[in-house]
Amino acid sequence: MKTRAPAEAGTAAIVHLAETGGLGAADALARARAFAEPLLAGERLDTGEEVLAHADGVAQVLESIGAAPTLRAAAYLVYAGDYLQRPEEVVRKAFGDSYASLVTLTWQLVQIQRAARRAQGQHDPRGQQTERVRKMLLAFSRDLRVVLLRLASRLQTMRWFAAGRVPCPPGLAEESLQVFAPLANRLGIWQVKWELEDLAFRFLQPAQYQQVARLVDETRAAREQGVAAVRAELAALLARHGIAAEVAGRPKHLYGIWKKMQGKGVGFARVFDARALRVIVDDVPQCYAALARVHERWRALPEEYADYVARPKPNGYQSLHTVVLADDGRPLEVQIRSRAMHEHAEHGVAAHWMYKEAGARGYAGVAASGEFEERVAEARKAVLRELLAWERDFSAAGQGGAGEEGADPAGATPAAFDDRIYVFTPQATVIDLPAGGTPVDFAYSLHTDLGHRCRGARVDGAMVPLNTPLRSGQTVEIVAAREGGPSLDWLNAELGYLRSPRARAKVRAWFNARQMQETVARGRDAVERLLQREGRTALERDALAAQLGFRDAEALFEAVGKDEYSLRQIENLLRPAAPPPEETRIPLHRPRSDAAGRGGVLVVGVDSLLTTLARCCRPAPPDAICGFVTRGRGVAIHRADCPNFRHMASVQAGRVIEVQWGEGRDGQGAVYPVDVLVEAADRSGLLRDVSEVFAKERINVTGVNSQSTKDRSTAWMTFTVEVVDAARLAAVLAQVARVPGVRHARRK
């Protein structure tokens, strides 16, 4: 199909033709039927109904709700489109752009509904089918004439099943009750709503339908006599008080009666609107004047009074409803409304659309003036609000209803329809996408894997670029590779490949997963090379990870691959040093010439005393040191500035002795454990970076203790390192202090 013209532009074309005498409304209707008759003669719909008879019935339904002849003419052209090779082009040449647009949209919707109906029962439950049809109608709601044509078509189909006593498919009847009747209710087209409900009720629940019908018929004669008497009395009463009014009985609505009996748990006698009168007056003041006269004459039931004039229903319905007790003591409902209210109640949106199509000719005695476009725009906004409310009511309830009242959500505006589009798969599945959604969004909405493998798309049979914005009503088919992943370009917002946040998240997750796989593979290679170098390839990887504090080997490989864990830590585990004693003990024997050959401690003036290095201050050459004689552990060597030593010396000064560092003769001094405190801003990889400084300076780290604040703003790390000369440690700590994030590095 070619590009479709907007509904407003199409209507403007008809108005222009009418004003210039190019195409009159009555002429359009006659020409349309004459055009369609030879094409439709002898053809039948999939329901079995003759196509031409169906088109005639649709036109009659549209006429009954007040639709203009131009819309009734479209009913013939829509079905004729089935038998034309290029329906849009042919109709445009013969009848104009407005008809071509309407025929294209309606014909496309009909075809999709037929395909969906064929798919039902194969792989599509009935509930999904109902949801699908609802979304289809929303998808085509931009041109409200399409919605009216589909409502009229469904009513004609239900009438044909009833008239021919042909069994109606349950799915079709249920769809009529759950989708089309609530839609007619939302649009205020009461007569279509009521008839659809009664017909669907008849096919879905024939026993209950017959029961209610018998209850109505059994009392019909008496009730009609009583209603006729009250109607005549009320008409005379209003006339005596100068109120010009039309008083009539209201048709009985079987489904409404049954639903009220079920909902309130009451019998037929308690259904107050089984007998009802309708009073139509000229204006609002006369509505209330007539109400006052009714209440003066009969006793009212206050709990049954409703003022829909002051507070209209969400779909614009206005009327005064009251229930009074007639002279026979039985309830009688009286509805009072103005002529304008009655027109809207009977025709709903059709009245708005007929007014619009009337153009400069005017409608209902109102000529189109400077306010014409403004009134049409407001009417269209109101209808769109109702469609939106219908959509939200349906979604909230989880199923379609047929109640007469619906909530109009606060703040609901027609702009909400601009947020979503509805497109179709080749199997007629409705896919809901954000406005501007692309074929890539469409593919991801169907299946994540299909989105990853998406390489091309056909829209309405034509190949299009993957960043083409889709429009409601289009049919999309995805061309996918057997394997592969998304393109990084899809995440570039400027290129316009993705509009759905959900699809964008799936693409981002794919790239994150691939990056994680590469990181783990890099870490695995590094660990495997280390194990091979150390001759430990038989080592269980998960056991190694557990020894290093990781949950499994994958976590270890990930940390190594991200450079957050040093391989030297694994080397230290694979090459365990002799466990250091609780206190480093260096026995010294003064008589031997090499007593201090390893850099030990000499006690001045005393031979063969056992010395130990205190762990509280961890002295190392060339620190100034002092000795303190302990009980059972020899002489404890402390740094001269050690707070513990000063306290003990002040209490037991007699235990303090002089000591000094010994000198080695072979140039190989002993190593001494020293504690180093590092304060830094916590970050990923901090421990690794500090450890690498010690490794480069060939300083062995024998222990690490790390702590962080709850908000991870500060980390404190205590390293136990082995040094020969503490004086060299100052240069190493200066390098540690230059590591990014480190604030202080000092000897403890």
N, C-alpha and C positions, 0 to 999 in steps of 0.2 A: 504494500500500500504506500501511497505517497504521504507527504507530510499532511497532518490533519489540521484544519483551521479551527481556532477557538470557537466556543459556542457563541460568544458575544458577536464576533465578526460575522458568523453565519446568520444570526438573527438580523443584524444590520443590513445584510445583503437582501434578505427577504423584504424588509421594510422599504428599502430603496426600490426594489422591483415593484412593490405594491403602489408606491407613490407615483412612479413613472408609468404605471399601467402595463409593465412588462409581464407581471405574473400575479393574478388575483388569487386570493385564498381559496375560493370555491373552485376556480379553474384549476388550481394546483391539485386539489383533491381528486377531481374528475380525471385529470390527465395522468395522475399517479396510478390510479386504479386501471385505467385503460392501458397504460404502459406495462403494468405488472401482470394483467390478466392472461395474456398468451404465454407468458413465461411460467406462470404458476399453475395453469390449468392441468389437472390430472396428477399433479405432484402431491406427495404426502410427507408430513413430518415424521420423525422417528417415533412419535407417539401413535401414529396411525391417522391423525387428523389431516384433512385436506389443507394444503397450504393457503389457497385462496380464501377458503372459508375461515381459516384462522386469522388471516390478515383483515378480513371483514369484521370479525369479532373484536380484534384489537382496536380497530377504528371506532367501533361502537362503544367500547369501554371508555376510550379517550373522550368521545363525545359526551358520554354520561357524566364525566367528571369535569366537563367544561373546557376541554382542550380545544385550541383553535384548529381550523381545517388544515393548516400547514403541517401541524404535528400529526394529524390523522393521515395526511398524505404520506408522511414518512413511513408509516407502518407498512404500506405496500412496497415502497422502494427498498426497505430493509430486507424483506424476504425475496424480492426480485434479485437482490445482489448475489444470492446463492447461485443463480443461473446465468451470471454475466462473467466474462473472462476478466474484464477490468472494471469492476463495479464503480469504483470511485470516479474514474475518468468518464465513464458513460453517464453517470448521474450528474456529474458536474456540468457536462455539456448540455444535458437536457433540462436540468432543473436548477442549477446554480451551486455555488460553493457551500451554502448552509446545508442543503440536502446531502451533498457529497460527504461533508464532515460527519453528519449524523448517521448516514448509512454506513460509513466506514467503521465508526466506533461501535455501533450496535451490532453490525454484522460480525465484527471481530469478537465481541463479547459472547454472542450466540454460539460461534464456532468453539470458543474455549469452554463454554458451559457444556456443549455436546460432548467434547472430548473428555471433560471431567466426569460426565455422567457415564461414559463408556468405561472409564478407568475405575469407577466405583465398583466394589465387589471383587475386583481382581487383587488390588494391593492397597486399597484406600478405604478405611472404615467410614461409616456414615457420618460420625461426628466431625471428621476431618473434611468431608465433603461439604457439610454445612458451613464450616468455618471458611472454606475456600470460596464458596459462592458469595458469602458476606463480603470477603475481601475483594472479590471481583467487582461487585457493585460499587464499593468504595473507590476502586481503581478508576472507574469510569464516571465518577460522580462530578467531574469537572463540567461535563455537559449534562445538565439535569434532565434534558429531554430523553437521554438514554435510560435513565432510571425510570421515568414515567412509561416509556415504551416497554421496558422489561416487566414492570408491575402489571401493565395491561395485558401483556402476553401471557404472564403466568395465570392471571385471573381467567382469561379465555381458555387456557388449557384445562384448568380445573372445571370450568363450566362444561367443556366438551366431554370430559370423563363422566360428569354427573348426568348430562343429558343423554348420553349414549349408554348409560349403565355399564360402562367399561371399567373394569377394576383399575384403580389408580395405583401406580407403584408406591409403596410406603415411603420410599426415600423422597419422592417428589412431593407427596403430601406433607411429610415432616418438614421438608425444606420450605414449603409454602407457609407453614405455621410458625416456624422458628426464625425465618429470615425475611420473607416478603411481607407477611402481615405486620411484624414489628416495624419494618421500613415504612410501610404505608401509614402506620400509626404515627411514626416520627414526623412524617411529612404532612400529617393532618388530613389524609385522604380517607375519611372514615368509611365511606361506603365500600371502598375496595378492601379495607382492613376487615370489616365485618363479614363480607362475603367470602373472602379467603379463609378466615377462621372457621366459618360454618362449614365450608366445603371440605377443608382439611379435617375438621372434627368428624364429619360424616364418614370419611374414608379411613381414618386412623382408629376411631372408636365407634363403630357402627351401633353397638348395643346401647351405649350411653346416649348417642345421638337420637336413636329412636325413642328412648325413654323420655328425653326432654321434649322431643317433638310431640309425643303423645300427651304429655302434661299440658303443653300449650294448646293442642287441638281439642282436648277434652273440655276445656273451659272457654274455647274461642267464641262461641256464639253469645254466651252470657256476657263475656268480657267485652266483646265488641258492642253489644247493646249498651252496657254501662258506660264505656268510653265515649260512645257517640252522644249519650245524654249529657255527660259532663262536658264534653267539648262544646256542644251547643250552648250549654248554660254559661260556660266561661267566655265564649265569644260574645254573647249578649251582655254579660256583666261588663266586659271591657269596653264595649261599644257605648253602653250607658254612661260610662265615665270619660268618654271622649278619647279613648285610646284605640287608635287604628292598629289592628293586629290580625295576623293569620294564625289560626289555631288548627293543628292537625295532630292525628295520632302518629306515634313513632313506630316504625317496623320493629318486630321482635328479633333479637339477636340470640340464637340458640346457644352458641358457644359461650357468650357472655353470661347467660343465665346459668349454664352448667358450671362454669368456672366460679361464679359467685356462690353457688350452692356448695361446691367443694371447698373453696377457700374459707367460707364462714361456717361451714358445717351446718347449714340450715336446709330446710325443706323448700319446696317450690313456693309455698304460701308466703315465706319470709323474703322472697326476692321482690323488692319494692318496685323495681323498674319493669316488671312484667306488663304492667299497665302504665302507659306514659303518654303525655301530651307535650307538644312543642308549640311555643308561642313565639312568633316572629313579629317584632315591632320596628319602628323607624330608627330609633336612636337609643343611647344609653339611659337618659333620664326616664324614657318610657319603659325600659326594662325594669327599673326599680318601682315605677308606678304600678306596672302590671303585677309585680311580686307582692306589693302591698295589698292589692285587691284580692289576689289569690289567698293570702293569709287571713284576710278579713272574712272571706267566705268559708274556708275550711280550716280545720285545726292542723297545724303543721307539726312535724316531728323534728325538733331542733337538731338532733344529732345527725340528721340526714341532709342538712342544708350545706351547700357549698357555693361560694362566690368566686367563680372563675373569671368574672369581669374585672374586679379589682385586682385579683391575683391570677393571671392567666397561667395555663399549663405551659410547661417548657416548650412545647411545639407550637405555641401561639393560640391554642384553643381557648375561646372565651364563651361563657354562658353562665346563667344563674340556674342552679339545680336545687330543687326543694321537693320534699315528699310530704303529702298531706293525706289525711284520712277522708275518703269520700263518704257520702251519706250512708253507704252500705257498710261502713266500718273497715273497708279494705284499703290498703295503701295505693296511692296514685302518684307517680313521679311527674313533675312539671318542669320543663326546661324553657327558659326565657332568654332570648338573644335578639340582637339587632340583625338587620338584613346583611350587613357587612360581616358580622360574626358568623352568620349562617353560611354565607358564601365560602368563607375560609374553612369552616368546619366540614363542609361537604366536599370541597375541591382542594383545599390545602394549597400545596405548592403549585398545583395545576392552575389555580386562579392567578398566582403571581406570574407564571410563565405565559398564560394566555394574555394577560395585560401587556406583558413585554412584547409579544409577537404582534399585538394590535397596532403598536407604533402610533403614528400620527392620527390613525383613525379613531383611537381612543377605545376604552373598554368600560362597560357598565356605566356609560354616561359620563365618564371622566376623560377629557381630552388630554393627550400627552403635551405637557407644557415644559417650561424650563426645569421643573422638578422631576421630569420623567426619568432621566438617567439616575438621579439620586435615589428615587424610590425603587427602581429596579435593582440598584446596587445593594440597598438595604434588604430587599427581599431575598436576594441571593445570599447575602451574609447570614440571614436568619436560617435559611435552608441548610447552608453548610454547617452552621452551629448544630442543627438538629442531627445531621448525618454524623458529626463528630460525637455528639452525645450518645447516639445509637451505638456507635462503635465502642465507646467506653462502657456503656451499660452492658453490652454483650460480653466484653472482655471480663468485666467484674463479676458477672453472674456465672460465667463459664458455659452458658447456653442461651439460646434465644428465648425471649418471652413474648407474650402477647398482651401484656397489661396496657391499660390506657394511659398510665402516667409514667414518666421517666424523668430522671434527674438531669438537669442541665448543669454541668460542672462549672463552678465559678471560674471566671476568667477564660472560659473556652472561646476561642476565636477561630475564624476560618484559616488563619495563618498556620494553625496546627496541621492542616492538610498539606502544607508545603514542606513539612518535615519528613514525610514518608512517600515512597512510591511502591507500586505493586507490579511486579513483572512475573512472567510465567515460564516454566520449563516446557520442553516439547511435549511432556505428558500432562500439561495443564495444571501443574502444581503452582500455587500462588506463593511467591517469594516476596517478603516484606523487606525493603531496603531503605536506608536513609536517602533523602533527596539528593540527586547528583551521583548516586551509587553507580559503580562501573561493573563491567563483566567480571573483574577480579573479585569485587565484593560479592557478586552473585555466586561465584564458584566457591568462595569460602563459606557462604551461608548454607550451601548444600553439604559440603564435607571439607574438613581441613585438608585432607590429602589431595582432594581434587583442586583446591586452591593452590597448593604447592606446585602441582603439575600443570596448572593452567598455562597454555601457550597461545591461545587464540579464541575468538568468539564469533558466533553468527547471531545477529540480531534481526529477527523477522526474515531469516534466510540469507542475509547479506553479511559478508565478513567485515568486521569493524576493528579498529585499534582497541587494545585492552583498556585504555584510559578514556573511552567514549562514555559520557554520562548517559545513563538509561532513562527512559520515560515510562510512566505507568502504561500498562497494557501491552508492552512489547514482549515477544517471546525470545528467550535467550538460550543458545546452545553453546556449550563449552567444548573447545578442542584442547585435549590434554595429552601430554607426553606420557610414556609408560612409566618413567621414573624421573626424578630431578627435584629441584627445589625452587623457591621463589627468587626473583631478582631483587638485588639491593635497591634498584631504582624505585621499586614499589613503595619504599619508605620515604622517598623524596616528595614532600607535600606539593612542591611546585610542579611536579610532573602529573599529578592528579590521577594516580592509579587507584588509590584507596580513599574512600570516604567513611567507611565503617570503622569505628574504634576497635570493635571486636576482631575484624579481619586484620587490622594493623597490628594488634597485639599478637595474633597468630604468626604473622610474618616475623615480627621481632623475636618471638619465642623460638622460631626455627633457627634464626641466625645465632641466638644465644646458645642454643643447644649444640650447634655445629662448632662454635668457638670453644665451648666447654669440652667437646670431644677432642679438639686439637690440643687444648691445654693438658688434658689427661694423657694423651698420647705422648706429648713432649716430656711430661714428668715421668711416665713409665719408661721411656727410652733412657732418660738420665739415670734412673734408679737401676735399671737393668745393666747399664754399662758399669756402674759402680760395683754391683754385686759380682759381675764377671771379673772386674779388675781385682777384687778382693778374694776371688775364688769361692764365693758363697752363693752360686747360682741355684743350689738346691734348697736354699732357705725359703720357707713358706712366706708368701708376700703378705697375707693377712696377719700372720703372727708377727712379722716385722713391724707392720703398721700399728698393731696393738701395743707392742713394746714402746713405740715412739709416741703413743697417746692418741692415735687416730682410730676412727670407728672401723675402717676397712682400708684395703689397699687403694681403692679408687680415691678416697679422701687424701691419702698420702701422695699419690701421683698428682692430684689436683694442686695441692699445696706446693709441691716441688715445681710443677709446671708454671705456676704463677710466681715463682721465685719468692715465695713466702716462707720457705723452709730450706735451710742449708743442707747440702749433702754432707758437710763436715759432721753434722749431728749424727748422721747414719754411720759415718766412719768411726766416730767415737764409740758407738754401740757395737760395731763389728770388731773393734780392737780394744777390748776392755783393759784398762790399766789395773795394777794391783790396788785393791781397795785401801784407801789411806787409813791409818790408825786413828783412833779417836783423838790422840795428841801425838804430834810428830816427836819421836824420841831419838835423840842423838847422843849415844854414850861416848864419853870422852875419857881418855886415859892420858894424863899429863906426862908420864915417863916416856911414852912412845914418841918418837920424833915426828910421826905423821898423825898425831892425835887430832889435829885440826885439819887434816889433809882434805877433808871434804867440805870445809867451810863451816865447822861446828862452832860451839860456844865454849869458851874457856872460863872456868871459875878461878879467879885470881887467888893464888896461895893455897889451893886445895887440889889434891889429886883424886882422880877417879870418882867424880860425883856425876850421878845421872841428872841430865838436864832435859827439860821439855819446853816447847814453845807454847806460850799461853794462847788459847783460841779467842780470847776476848779482844785482843789487839793485834794478833798475828804479826809479830816482829819479823823483820827481814833486814839483812845488811843493806845499807850502812846505818840503820836506825840506832839511836842512842838507847841502850838497854840496861836493865837492872835485874838482879835475881832475887827471888823470894823463896826461902826454904819452906817446902811443904812437908806434910806428914805422909810418908809412904810413896811419894811421886818425885822425890829428888827436888831439884831446884827448878822452879818455874820461871821462865824468861819472859819478861814484859818489856814493852816499850816504856821509856822513861816518862813519857807523857800520858801513860794509860791511867784513866780515872780509877779503875779497880786497884791497880798497884798503889796509887797514892793513898787510897783509903786503907788498904791493908798495912802499908808502911806507917801510917799515922797511928794505927792501933797497936801493931807489934813491930816496932822499929828494930828489934834485935834480930829478926829473921831476914833482914835485908843484907844481901852480900853483893860484892862487886863482881861483875862479869864483863867479858869482852868477846867480840867475834874472832874466831880463829882464821888463819890464812892457809889456803891449800897450796901444795907444792907442785901439783901436776897440771894446774890450770883448769881443772874441772871442778867447779864449785857445786855445792849442794843446792837444791831448789827449795823454795819456801812458799807456802800457801799464803796468799794475800787476798783480802776482800776489797772489791771495788763497787762503789754505789753509783748508779746512773739514773738521773731523773730526766724524763723526756715527755713530749706530747705523744700520746698513744696513737699508733697508726699501724696499718698492715705492713709487715716486713721489717719492723723496727728491730726485733730481736736478731733477725738474720743479718742486718746491716752492721750492728754492733759486734756480733760474733765474728764477722769477716774481718774487722779491724784487728782483733786479737790474733786471728789466724794468719793474716799477712805479716804481723810482727813476730810470728813464731812463739806466741805465748799460749801455753796450754790452759784451757778452761776446764776445770774439774767439777764445777757446779754452778747452777743458775737458779735464782729465785726471783719470780716476777709477780708484781701486783699492780692492779689498775683501779681507778676510781669507777664508781657506778656509771657515770656519764662518759667514761672512756676518754676523758680529757687529759689525764695525767697517768703515766706509768712509772713505777720504780722497779729497777732491776739490780739485783746484787749478784755479781760475778765472783767466784772464787778462782783465782788464777795462780799459776806457779811461776815464780821469778827467781833468778839467781841474785839479782841486785835490784833493790827497790828504787834506787835512784833512776833507773832506766824507765820505770813505770810512768813517771811524769810525762815523758814524751808521748807514750802510748795513749795516756788519758787525754792529752791535748788533741790527738787525732780522733779519739772517740767523741770529744766535744764538738767536732766539726761535722759529725753525722747529722743529716737533716732531722730536725725535731728534738735533738738532745739539748737539754738546758744546762745540766751540770754533770760532770764526771769527776769523781774524786775517790781517793782511798778512804776506806771506812775506818 
